[in-house]
Structures are given as C-alpha cells and as structure tokens.
Amino acid sequence: MRPRLLAVVTALSAAALAAMFVLTVGSPARAATGFTVTNGRLYDANGTEFVMRGVSHAHTWYQSQTRAFADIKATGANTVRVVLSGGRWPANSASDVSNVVSLCRQNRLICVLENHDTTGYGEQSGSVPLSTAVDYWISLRDVLAGQERYVIINIGNEPVGNNAVSPTWTQATTTAIQRMRTAGFDHTLMVDAPNWGQDWRFEMRDNAASVFAADPDRNTVFSIHMYGVFDTAAEITDYLGRFRTAGLPIVVGEFGFNHSDGNPDEDTIMSYTQANRIGYIGWSWSGNGGGVEYLDMVTGFDPTRPTSWGQRIIDGANGIRSTSREATVFGGGGPTGTPTSTPTSTPTTQPTTPPPARGCSAAYRVIGSWPGGFQGEVTVTAGSAAISAWTVGWTWANGQRVTQSWNTTLTTSGSAVSARNVSYNGNLGAGASATFGFLASWTGSNTAPTATCTAS
C-alpha cells in the first residue's frame, strides 16, 4: 500500500509475450529448508501446498501494537505481511525484527516481511531502490537465518512508481534476487510488481518467466497489488490466469474493496483466487491515514470494532475465516484452496490415456466437494506435436450444472459440456499442459465423466 495512489485507468491488453506461457517450471535448483515453489505452487517445509490467506500489518508505524498479531490470527488468517523500514520511516532494528518473527511463530502465522522503503521509487521523494532494500535484508541476515520454515521475504514494496527508472524493474529485481542468494538467503522470496504494484504496463507479467529462471533456487513468488486498475472481472482473471497457465507462482499481495484510483472488484479477486488456489493478503489491519482510512479492517486496532471492509474480507464470501488453512509446520493445517464448506467427498480423478501424437488429452478431477456443489479441474495436455487450439467435451451422468468457470470458454447444452481454450492458453508445445477449472452443482451422485479432447 502506498501513501497515495495515482488514478490509472487501463484495459489489460490481450497481447503478451507468448513464450512466457509455455514455460514448464520444475523443482527448485537447490534443496531448500523452508518454503519451496514447484510448478507454480507454494509448498511449506513439510511439502504441503500452502495458500496464503492473510492480512497486512503496518508494524513500522505502530511498533507498540504487538497485540495485532494475536488479533489477526483470531480472524483465521494463516499469514501476516509485516511492514518494515530500514530508515525511510521509523527503522526496525534486528532485535525488533527478531521479535516480530517470534510473534508470528507464537501465533502460528507465516511471516511475510516486507521492506516498505522502496514504495514508489522514481516518483516519490524519499523512496529507495531495490538495491538499498537488499542492503537492509543483508543487515538482518543473522536474525533471519534458520527461519526459512516460517518467513517469506518480500524484498521491496511497490518498488517502481509510474515513471521509468534505470535499471528497469526486470533488471533491478533480477539483481536483487541474485544478491539475496549470494548473501546466503534460502528463503522463498516475494517480489512486487512495478507501477505502484499494479503492473499496468505489464512489465512483471511479460518478464516473470525470465526473472524466475534467474533465481538460482527457483524459489521466487510474484506479487500483484490490485486496486483501481483491477476494477473488472475480466482484468483480474486475465492477469492471474496468465500466471497460472505459465506455471508461475502469483499471489495478490495487497488489495482492498475501494480506493482513490478506482473501485477494485474484490468479489472476483476473492472468488477467483479461492477457485484457483492463489494466495491473497488484504490491506490492512488498522492505522491507515491520508484519506484511505476506509482500508482499515478494524478501527483503532480494536478487533471488536470491525469495519465494513474487515467484515467483508474476514467473514464474507471466500473470506479469510472460511478459506484459510494453517501451515502444517505448526503441527496443524489441512487441505488448502478448498471451498467455504469442508469437502465431504474424496477428490476423484478420471483415468487418462496418453495423448495422440497430434492431438490432446484431458484429465478431469474433482478437487473439492460440499453439499450441493463441487469444484472441478481439467488439465489439457498436448501430444508429441504442438497444437494451437483445443476443445474438451464431456457429458454429465447425474444432472450436474456448471455455475462458474475460468481459463476457458465453456458452454452447455443439457448435460453436454464443451470447453474451449481462451486467447492465452490455446498454443501448447509438444507435451505441454494448460488447466482450466469450474464450480458446479450436484445432487445425489457426482460421477466423474469421461472427458475427450480435440486439437488443431
């Protein structure tokens, strides 16, 4: 979250660098002791997929509000994103950061530590480049070493404003990641987008694959901040969908329900991330000023005085309380990314045969089920030759009905379903895959159908 937001209205372009979206992301290059990234998903140190459901806390400005960690945990959150400063604002010393990590662990919260000094670099007075943020992290090396199971490092908040800077976001971010690795940091790293975090010029989107590949650990997560630029469902699903199709890790590292630069579509942000097992972290617990006090989740750090935004993100549809799963490193946890009701049936997968040489195959599975509804996922895999388009079809046996879909153009006729690729996931190289998903209703039985795939 920045002290001020510029009004930026844009439509996301359909054109992007096609090469980004056929990248296959494998295992980390070096063995890690904490969180890892594999095939675009984040896993905790026990190898369990972890989907962030969290709250930002402006610790650097409110260092005495340590009770906030327990109060945030009481919402059901599994993550807290903690604002730190190396000196642009009240500085956070090594001992203070050590205490923050202890508070996170005591309250069974994964700690995303972020350096706020970079906010709006190139546009806002006092902001520092990512290189200075790395200097700060290196000064904390002894405090953070050994905390890889519990800490994710968000190198710099919104590290470029709307003005062009040198080095570019891509160059500066790549260098920052590599300096962190050279300094001995084996943590999962999180990198924010440019343009005050909203990436409306798409530099992060179009260069994420090369930045990820430049990390020797292959353990970097990309963070998009969604405010006024993301005011339609199409913009949200297109942006996040491209990362999912590319197999690149993405989280919504900040978002709100309103803002001075426009009205973000928080309903789609929350429903799409839940359906696609993408993390989100809302801004922020309390203490906002400068005209954006409406982004406080509680008034005056008092959990008994929730605001309308706090009620929405904590207890609303796809909110924190109903969708968060604690990291298993704390001894609890469970399946992540499940619907708002606990699944009552075991996920089922349709058996598949290898795809034909110049065709495709479709693997259908149910990944969560609850009374009256379920979430399904279909993975399309090209055969031994590249394809430029695909269509998947199946027929329900038990009267199921699709209510929502993503990463596909889906139509139904009675019990028959037809799902076609969208603009960014039709071109698949030999053996490459794309995934789409849906929510559907069911009654009585929910037999998995046989899905077929045709390609051109």
C-alpha positions in Angstrom: 0.0 0.0 0.0 1.4 3.4 -0.9 0.8 6.7 0.8 -1.0 7.9 -2.3 -2.3 6.2 -5.4 -2.4 7.8 -8.9 -5.5 7.4 -10.9 -4.6 5.0 -13.7 -7.3 3.6 -15.9 -6.3 0.9 -18.4 -7.6 -2.2 -20.0 -5.4 -5.2 -20.0 -4.0 -6.0 -23.4 -4.7 -9.4 -24.9 -1.2 -9.4 -26.4 1.6 -10.7 -24.3 4.9 -12.4 -24.9 3.7 -15.9 -25.9 6.9 -17.5 -24.8 6.1 -16.8 -21.2 3.1 -19.0 -21.2 4.7 -22.3 -22.4 7.3 -22.3 -19.7 7.4 -25.5 -17.6 8.6 -24.7 -14.1 10.2 -27.6 -12.3 11.7 -28.2 -8.9 13.9 -25.7 -7.2 17.5 -25.7 -8.4 18.8 -26.1 -4.8 17.4 -28.0 -1.9 15.6 -25.7 0.4 14.9 -26.0 4.2 11.7 -24.0 4.2 9.1 -23.0 1.7 9.6 -24.0 -1.9 8.0 -23.3 -5.3 7.1 -26.2 -7.7 5.1 -25.9 -10.9 3.7 -22.5 -9.9 2.6 -23.6 -6.4 4.0 -22.7 -3.0 4.7 -25.6 -0.6 5.6 -25.4 3.1 8.6 -27.2 4.6 6.6 -30.4 5.1 5.8 -30.5 1.4 2.1 -29.4 1.8 0.7 -26.9 -0.6 0.2 -23.5 1.2 -2.3 -20.9 0.0 -1.8 -17.5 1.8 -4.9 -16.0 3.4 -3.5 -13.1 5.2 -3.6 -9.5 6.5 -1.0 -6.7 6.2 0.0 -5.0 9.4 1.7 -1.6 9.4 4.2 -2.5 12.1 6.9 0.1 11.3 4.5 2.9 12.1 2.8 1.1 15.1 5.6 -0.8 16.7 3.8 -0.9 20.1 0.8 -2.7 18.6 2.1 -6.2 19.1 -1.3 -7.4 20.2 -2.3 -7.2 16.5 -0.5 -10.5 15.7 -2.9 -12.4 18.0 -5.9 -10.5 16.8 -5.0 -11.2 13.2 -4.6 -14.9 14.0 -8.1 -14.8 15.6 -9.6 -14.0 12.2 -8.4 -17.4 10.9 -5.6 -15.9 8.9 -2.6 -18.1 8.2 -0.3 -15.2 7.1 0.6 -11.8 8.3 2.5 -9.4 6.0 4.6 -7.1 8.2 5.6 -3.6 7.1 9.3 -2.9 7.9 11.6 0.0 7.2 15.3 0.4 7.1 15.1 4.1 7.9 12.8 5.9 5.5 10.2 5.6 8.2 10.8 4.5 11.9 13.5 1.9 11.4 13.1 -1.7 12.5 16.2 -3.0 14.2 17.5 -6.5 14.1 16.1 -7.1 17.6 12.7 -5.7 16.6 12.6 -8.0 13.6 13.6 -10.9 15.7 10.7 -10.2 18.0 8.3 -9.8 15.0 9.3 -13.3 13.8 8.8 -14.7 17.3 5.3 -13.1 17.5 4.4 -14.7 14.1 5.6 -18.1 15.3 3.8 -17.8 18.7 0.6 -17.1 16.9 1.1 -19.8 14.2 1.3 -17.3 11.4 3.6 -17.4 8.4 5.5 -14.1 8.4 5.9 -12.2 5.1 8.4 -9.5 5.9 8.4 -6.6 3.5 10.6 -3.5 3.2 8.4 -0.5 2.6 11.2 1.9 1.8 11.1 1.2 -1.9 7.5 2.3 -2.3 7.1 4.4 -5.5 10.8 4.6 -6.4 11.4 7.1 -9.2 8.3 9.0 -8.4 8.0 9.6 -4.7 10.5 11.6 -2.7 12.5 9.6 -0.2 11.9 6.2 -1.9 15.0 4.0 -2.3 15.9 1.4 -5.0 15.7 -2.3 -4.5 19.5 -2.4 -4.1 19.1 -0.5 -0.9 16.4 -2.8 0.3 18.7 -5.7 -0.3 21.3 -4.0 1.9 18.8 -3.8 4.7 18.0 -7.6 4.4 21.7 -8.4 4.4 22.0 -6.4 7.7 19.3 -8.8 9.1 20.9 -12.0 7.8 21.8 -13.4 11.2 18.3 -12.8 12.5 16.6 -14.4 9.6 18.9 -17.4 9.1 17.2 -20.6 10.2 13.7 -19.1 9.9 13.0 -20.4 6.3 10.2 -22.6 7.5 8.3 -19.6 8.9 9.4 -16.5 7.0 9.0 -15.3 3.4 10.9 -12.2 2.4 9.1 -9.6 0.3 12.1 -7.7 -1.0 10.6 -4.3 -1.6 7.1 -2.9 -1.6 5.8 -1.4 -4.9 9.4 -0.8 -6.0 8.7 1.4 -9.0 6.2 4.2 -9.5 4.7 5.1 -12.8 7.9 6.8 -14.1 10.6 4.9 -16.0 13.7 4.3 -13.9 17.1 2.7 -14.6 17.7 -0.1 -14.0 14.3 -1.3 -15.1 12.1 -3.3 -12.8 13.2 -6.5 -14.5 16.9 -5.7 -14.2 16.6 -4.4 -10.6 14.5 -7.4 -9.5 16.8 -10.0 -11.1 19.8 -8.4 -9.5 18.1 -8.1 -6.1 17.1 -11.8 -6.1 20.6 -12.9 -7.1 22.3 -10.7 -4.4 19.9 -12.2 -1.8 21.0 -15.7 -2.8 24.7 -14.8 -2.9 24.3 -13.4 0.6 23.0 -16.8 1.8 19.3 -16.3 1.9 17.5 -19.6 1.2 14.0 -18.2 2.0 11.2 -18.0 -0.5 11.4 -14.5 -1.9 8.4 -12.4 -2.9 8.8 -9.6 -5.5 6.2 -6.8 -6.0 5.2 -5.5 -9.4 6.1 -2.1 -10.7 3.7 0.8 -11.3 2.8 1.1 -7.6 2.4 -2.6 -7.5 -0.3 -2.8 -10.2 1.8 -3.6 -13.3 -0.5 -1.7 -15.7 2.4 -1.6 -18.2 2.7 -5.4 -17.8 6.5 -5.5 -17.2 6.2 -8.1 -14.5 3.7 -10.1 -16.3 5.7 -10.3 -19.5 9.1 -10.8 -17.8 8.2 -13.0 -14.9 9.5 -16.2 -16.6 13.0 -14.8 -17.1 13.1 -13.3 -13.6 12.0 -16.7 -12.1 14.6 -18.5 -14.1 17.3 -16.1 -12.9 16.8 -17.2 -9.3 19.3 -20.0 -8.6 16.9 -21.5 -6.2 13.8 -21.2 -8.4 12.0 -20.1 -5.3 10.5 -16.7 -6.1 6.8 -15.7 -5.8 5.4 -12.8 -7.8 3.0 -10.3 -6.0 0.4 -8.2 -7.8 -1.4 -5.4 -5.9 -5.0 -5.0 -7.0 -6.6 -1.6 -6.6 -8.3 0.7 -9.2 -6.5 -0.9 -12.2 -8.3 -4.1 -11.4 -11.9 -3.0 -11.4 -13.4 -5.6 -13.7 -13.6 -9.4 -13.5 -12.0 -9.7 -17.0 -8.9 -7.8 -15.9 -8.5 -9.9 -12.8 -9.0 -13.3 -14.3 -6.9 -12.5 -17.4 -3.9 -11.3 -15.3 -3.9 -14.1 -12.8 -4.9 -16.7 -15.4 -1.8 -16.0 -17.4 0.5 -16.8 -14.5 -1.4 -20.0 -13.7 -1.2 -21.1 -17.3 2.5 -20.3 -17.4 3.1 -22.4 -14.2 4.4 -19.3 -12.4 3.7 -18.5 -8.8 1.5 -15.5 -8.2 -0.2 -14.0 -5.1 -2.4 -11.0 -4.7 -0.1 -9.3 -2.2 -2.4 -6.4 -1.5 -5.9 -5.4 -2.3 -8.9 -3.5 -0.9 -12.6 -3.0 -1.5 -12.3 0.6 -2.6 -9.7 3.1 -3.4 -9.0 6.7 -4.6 -7.8 5.4 -8.0 -11.0 3.3 -8.6 -13.1 0.6 -7.2 -11.4 -2.8 -7.3 -13.6 -5.9 -7.9 -12.8 -7.6 -4.6 -15.5 -10.2 -5.1 -13.8 -11.5 -8.2 -10.4 -11.2 -6.6 -11.5 -13.4 -3.7 -13.6 -15.9 -5.7 -11.0 -16.4 -8.4 -8.1 -16.8 -6.0 -10.1 -19.3 -4.0 -11.1 -21.3 -7.0 -7.6 -21.3 -8.4 -5.6 -21.9 -5.1 -3.9 -18.5 -5.3 -2.9 -16.6 -2.2 -4.2 -13.2 -1.1 -3.2 -10.7 1.6 -5.6 -7.8 2.3 -4.5 -4.3 3.2 -4.6 -3.7 6.1 -5.4 -4.4 9.8 -5.5 -0.8 11.1 -3.8 2.6 11.2 -4.4 3.9 7.7 -4.4 7.6 7.1 -4.1 10.2 4.3 -7.7 9.7 3.2 -7.7 5.9 2.9 -8.8 5.1 6.4 -11.6 3.0 4.9 -9.0 0.4 4.3 -8.7 -0.4 8.0 -10.2 -3.8 8.8 -10.7 -2.8 12.4 -11.0 0.7 14.0 -8.2 1.8 16.3 -6.6 -1.7 16.4 -9.7 -2.9 18.2 -10.9 -6.3 16.9 -14.3 -5.7 18.5 -14.8 -2.8 16.1 -14.6 -4.3 12.6 -15.2 -2.0 9.6 -17.2 -2.9 6.6 -14.0 -3.9 4.8 -13.0 -6.0 7.7 -16.3 -7.8 7.7 -16.1 -8.4 4.0 -12.6 -9.9 3.9 -12.8 -11.8 7.1 -16.3 -13.2 7.1 -17.7 -12.6 3.6 -17.9 -15.0 0.7 -14.4 -16.6 0.1 -13.2 -14.7 3.1 -10.3 -15.5 5.4 -12.2 -17.3 8.1 -13.8 -19.8 5.9 -10.9 -20.4 3.4 -7.7 -20.2 5.4 -5.7 -23.3 6.3 -2.9 -23.1 8.8 0.6 -24.0 7.6 1.4 -27.6 8.6 4.8 -26.5 10.1 2.8 -25.5 13.1 1.5 -29.0 13.6 -2.0 -28.4 12.2 -3.1 -27.4 8.8 -5.0 -29.3 6.2 -6.0 -29.2 2.6 -5.7 -25.7 1.0 -7.8 -23.9 -1.5 -11.0 -25.7 -0.5 -14.5 -24.2 -0.9 -16.1 -22.4 2.0 -17.5 -25.7 3.3 -15.3 -28.6 4.2 -15.3 -31.2 1.4 -17.4 -34.2 2.2 -16.1 -36.5 -0.6 -12.7 -37.7 -1.6 -11.3 -36.0 -4.7 -11.8 -38.1 -7.8 -9.6 -38.3 -10.9 -10.7 -39.6 -14.3 -8.2 -42.1 -15.7 -6.5 -40.9 -18.8 -4.5 -42.4 -21.7 -1.5 -40.8 -23.3 -2.5 -38.1 -25.8 -2.3 -38.9 -29.5 0.7 -37.6 -31.4 -1.0 -34.6 -33.0 -3.9 -34.3 -30.6 -4.5 -33.7 -26.9 -5.8 -35.5 -23.8 -8.0 -34.2 -21.0 -7.7 -35.2 -17.3 -10.8 -34.4 -15.3 -10.8 -34.3 -11.5 -12.9 -33.2 -8.6 -10.7 -31.3 -6.1 -13.3 -30.3 -3.5 -16.9 -31.2 -2.8 -19.5 -29.9 -0.4 -23.3 -30.3 0.0 -24.8 -29.3 -3.3 -21.7 -28.2 -5.0 -18.1 -29.0 -6.0 -15.0 -27.6 -7.7 -13.6 -29.4 -10.8 -10.4 -29.0 -12.7 -9.4 -30.2 -16.2 -5.8 -30.5 -17.4 -5.3 -30.4 -21.2 -2.0 -32.0 -22.4 -0.8 -31.8 -26.0 0.6 -34.9 -27.7 4.0 -35.2 -29.3 3.3 -32.2 -31.6 2.4 -28.6 -30.8 -1.2 -27.5 -31.0 -2.8 -24.1 -31.5 -6.3 -24.7 -30.1 -8.2 -27.3 -28.1 -11.7 -28.2 -27.1 -12.7 -30.5 -24.3 -16.1 -32.1 -24.0 -17.9 -34.4 -21.6 -21.5 -35.4 -20.7 -22.8 -35.4 -17.1 -24.4 -38.6 -15.9 -26.1 -37.1 -12.8 -27.6 -33.8 -13.8 -24.6 -31.6 -12.6 -24.6 -28.0 -13.7 -21.7 -25.6 -14.2 -22.2 -22.3 -12.3 -18.8 -20.6 -12.9 -15.6 -21.3 -15.0 -12.2 -19.8 -15.6 -9.4 -20.1 -18.1 -11.9 -21.5 -20.7 -14.9 -20.5 -22.8 -17.4 -23.0 -21.5 -20.9 -23.7 -22.9 -23.5 -26.3 -22.0 -26.4 -27.9 -23.8 -28.4 -30.1 -21.5 -26.0 -32.5 -19.9 -23.3 -31.9 -22.6 -20.4 -29.6 -21.8 -18.0 -28.0 -24.3 -14.9 -26.1 -23.0 -12.6 -24.3 -25.5 -9.3 -22.6 -24.9 -9.1 -18.8 -24.4 -6.7 -16.5 -26.2 -3.7 -17.1 -23.9 -3.8 -20.9 -23.3 -4.5 -22.5 -26.7 -1.0 -22.7 -28.0 0.7 -25.6 -26.3 4.1 -27.1 -27.2 4.5 -30.8 -27.5 3.7 -32.4 -24.1 2.8 -29.0 -22.6 -0.3 -28.6 -20.5 -2.9 -26.0 -19.6 -5.5 -26.2 -16.8 -9.0 -24.7 -16.5 -11.5 -25.0 -13.7 -15.1 -24.6 -12.8 -17.7 -24.7 -10.0 -20.8 -26.8 -10.4 -23.9 -28.0 -8.6 -24.8 -31.6 -7.9 -27.4 -33.7 -6.2 -27.4 -37.3 -5.2 -24.4 -38.5 -7.1 -21.4 -36.9 -8.7 -19.9 -39.4 -11.1 -16.8 -38.2 -12.9 -17.5 -38.1 -16.6 -15.1 -39.2 -19.4 -13.6 -36.1 -20.9 -12.4 -36.0 -24.5 -10.1 -33.5 -26.2 -9.7 -32.4 -29.8 -7.0 -30.1 -31.1 -5.9 -28.2 -34.1 
